[in-house]
Amino acid sequence: MVAQAAGAERVKRVLITGGNTGIGFETAKSLCAKGWDVTLACRDKGRAAAAVASIKEQQPGAQVSSLNLDLANLASVKAAASSLVDTGCADFDVLLNNAGAYSPWEAYGQSKLANILFTYELARRLKDYPQVTVNCLHPGVVRTELGRYMVNSSNQMWMGPAIYLASFFFKTPQQGAQTSIYLASSPDVANTTSKYFVDCKAVASSRASHDASVAARLWEYSAALTKVPADILQPAKVA
Ligand SMILES: NC(=O)c1ccc[n+]([C@@H]2O[C@H](COP(=O)([O-])OP(=O)(O)OC[C@H]3O[C@@H](n4cnc5c(N)ncnc54)[C@H](OP(=O)(O)O)[C@@H]3O)[C@@H](O)[C@H]2O)c1
């Protein structure tokens, strides 16, 4: 999910979850090269530090830092959010919810469907705030570290070699990052919201992703898990 907020002409700030490798890392490099201030929100401090160092080595002077965040641990999510608010650093122009993985196919598919449902529900709740846009994307099939989550002890004999062979036909991480970069930074989509993108083009998402009642339940469940009031985002009252 990519949320963009309209802002004045100044250095733009983006928070990329899981930005230490793969598509998130390529997006981070590209936005740094455009002069953006980039924060990588990562669960592994060592991998985060290595990613920051790598970008700074390739782009001396790049504005890039990291934030400790494990999205599988809600206490970590709360601590990360609190540290941003407490230090006055929560005013991001773009939130790129890039991190994502867990367990094999069924859970993975459900998490991706939830991502699209949540995007549409958030957009519905932001309809009176046109300065904030929210979109989601499919990057294509990309040669990243994602395959590590699909291999387990029961399928490693065939899944590992299968992924390796198939990967020659996958996009490179740089190619896979193009839609994320486009949604984060292109003026063409600054006023576009509640869309699903593939190869930098808005396309139709599945019928299941448009079920507004499931989306509302997902919103309420997410609010309960994070202990945030479910009505935190209500349409603005007209004076
Ligand atoms: N590659 C594809 O073909 C493909 C296709 C469709 C969609 N996508 C989506 O694109 C996004 C990026 O994937 P990728 O291909 O770049 O995969 P990747 O190379 O495996 O990168 C995933 C990133 O997410 C981070 N991450 C995973 N779980 C996390 C957690 N609990 N808390 C914080 N960070 C976490 C990882 O951190 P660590 O380095 O610490 O593990 C890593 O930085 C994902 O949402 C993925 O589902 C990818």
The ligand as an SDF file (V2000), in Angstrom:
LIG
                    3D

 48 52  0  0  0  0  0  0  0  0999 V2000
    9.0410  -10.6980   -5.2310 N   0  0  0  0  0  0  0  0  0  0  0  0
    7.8550  -10.8730   -5.8370 C   0  0  0  0  0  0  0  0  0  0  0  0
    7.7640  -11.5520   -6.8580 O   0  0  0  0  0  0  0  0  0  0  0  0
    6.6110  -10.2450   -5.2780 C   0  0  0  0  0  0  0  0  0  0  0  0
    5.3940  -10.4670   -5.9390 C   0  0  0  0  0  0  0  0  0  0  0  0
    4.2270   -9.8940   -5.4390 C   0  0  0  0  0  0  0  0  0  0  0  0
    4.2830   -9.1070   -4.2980 C   0  0  0  0  0  0  0  0  0  0  0  0
    5.4840   -8.9040   -3.6680 N   0  0  0  0  0  0  0  0  0  0  0  0
    5.4770   -8.0820   -2.4550 C   0  0  0  0  0  0  0  0  0  0  0  0
    6.4700   -7.0680   -2.5130 O   0  0  0  0  0  0  0  0  0  0  0  0
    6.8710   -6.7340   -1.1760 C   0  0  0  0  0  0  0  0  0  0  0  0
    8.3940   -6.7650   -1.0670 C   0  0  0  0  0  0  0  0  0  0  0  0
    8.8150   -8.1160   -1.2560 O   0  0  0  0  0  0  0  0  0  0  0  0
   10.2370   -8.5110   -1.8370 P   0  0  0  0  0  0  0  0  0  0  0  0
    9.9920   -9.3580   -3.0180 O   0  0  0  0  0  0  0  0  0  0  0  0
   11.1240   -7.3300   -1.9360 O   0  0  0  0  0  0  0  0  0  0  0  0
   10.7090   -9.5260   -0.6630 O   0  0  0  0  0  0  0  0  0  0  0  0
   12.0340   -9.6090    0.2260 P   0  0  0  0  0  0  0  0  0  0  0  0
   13.2360   -9.4440   -0.6220 O   0  0  0  0  0  0  0  0  0  0  0  0
   11.8760  -10.8870    0.9890 O   0  0  0  0  0  0  0  0  0  0  0  0
   11.8910   -8.3510    1.1950 O   0  0  0  0  0  0  0  0  0  0  0  0
   10.8920   -8.3600    2.1760 C   0  0  0  0  0  0  0  0  0  0  0  0
   11.2240   -7.2740    3.1790 C   0  0  0  0  0  0  0  0  0  0  0  0
   10.1920   -7.2840    4.1770 O   0  0  0  0  0  0  0  0  0  0  0  0
   10.8170   -7.3530    5.4480 C   0  0  0  0  0  0  0  0  0  0  0  0
    9.9480   -7.9840    6.4280 N   0  0  0  0  0  0  0  0  0  0  0  0
    9.3880   -9.2050    6.3940 C   0  0  0  0  0  0  0  0  0  0  0  0
    8.6940   -9.4330    7.5010 N   0  0  0  0  0  0  0  0  0  0  0  0
    8.8200   -8.3140    8.2740 C   0  0  0  0  0  0  0  0  0  0  0  0
    8.3610   -7.9360    9.5540 C   0  0  0  0  0  0  0  0  0  0  0  0
    7.6330   -8.7740   10.2940 N   0  0  0  0  0  0  0  0  0  0  0  0
    8.6750   -6.7090   10.0300 N   0  0  0  0  0  0  0  0  0  0  0  0
    9.4300   -5.8510    9.2990 C   0  0  0  0  0  0  0  0  0  0  0  0
    9.9180   -6.1600    8.0840 N   0  0  0  0  0  0  0  0  0  0  0  0
    9.6170   -7.3840    7.5870 C   0  0  0  0  0  0  0  0  0  0  0  0
   12.0820   -8.1600    5.2250 C   0  0  0  0  0  0  0  0  0  0  0  0
   12.9850   -7.9660    6.3070 O   0  0  0  0  0  0  0  0  0  0  0  0
   14.2270   -8.9790    6.5710 P   0  0  0  0  0  0  0  0  0  0  0  0
   15.2630   -8.6570    5.5500 O   0  0  0  0  0  0  0  0  0  0  0  0
   14.6350   -8.6600    7.9740 O   0  0  0  0  0  0  0  0  0  0  0  0
   13.7000  -10.3820    6.4250 O   0  0  0  0  0  0  0  0  0  0  0  0
   12.5430   -7.5310    3.9230 C   0  0  0  0  0  0  0  0  0  0  0  0
   13.1660   -6.2910    4.1560 O   0  0  0  0  0  0  0  0  0  0  0  0
    6.1900   -7.7620   -0.2550 C   0  0  0  0  0  0  0  0  0  0  0  0
    5.0250   -7.1970    0.2980 O   0  0  0  0  0  0  0  0  0  0  0  0
    5.8310   -8.8810   -1.2110 C   0  0  0  0  0  0  0  0  0  0  0  0
    4.7540   -9.6540   -0.7620 O   0  0  0  0  0  0  0  0  0  0  0  0
    6.6470   -9.4480   -4.1350 C   0  0  0  0  0  0  0  0  0  0  0  0
  1  2  1  0
  2  3  2  0
  2  4  1  0
  4  5  1  0
  4 48  2  0
  5  6  2  0
  6  7  1  0
  7  8  2  0
  8  9  1  0
  8 48  1  0
  9 10  1  0
  9 46  1  0
 10 11  1  0
 11 12  1  0
 11 44  1  0
 12 13  1  0
 13 14  1  0
 14 15  2  0
 14 16  1  0
 14 17  1  0
 17 18  1  0
 18 19  2  0
 18 20  1  0
 18 21  1  0
 21 22  1  0
 22 23  1  0
 23 24  1  0
 23 42  1  0
 24 25  1  0
 25 26  1  0
 25 36  1  0
 26 27  1  0
 26 35  1  0
 27 28  2  0
 28 29  1  0
 29 30  1  0
 29 35  2  0
 30 31  1  0
 30 32  2  0
 32 33  1  0
 33 34  2  0
 34 35  1  0
 36 37  1  0
 36 42  1  0
 37 38  1  0
 38 39  2  0
 38 40  1  0
 38 41  1  0
 42 43  1  0
 44 45  1  0
 44 46  1  0
 46 47  1  0
M  CHG  2   8   1  16  -1
M  END
$$$$
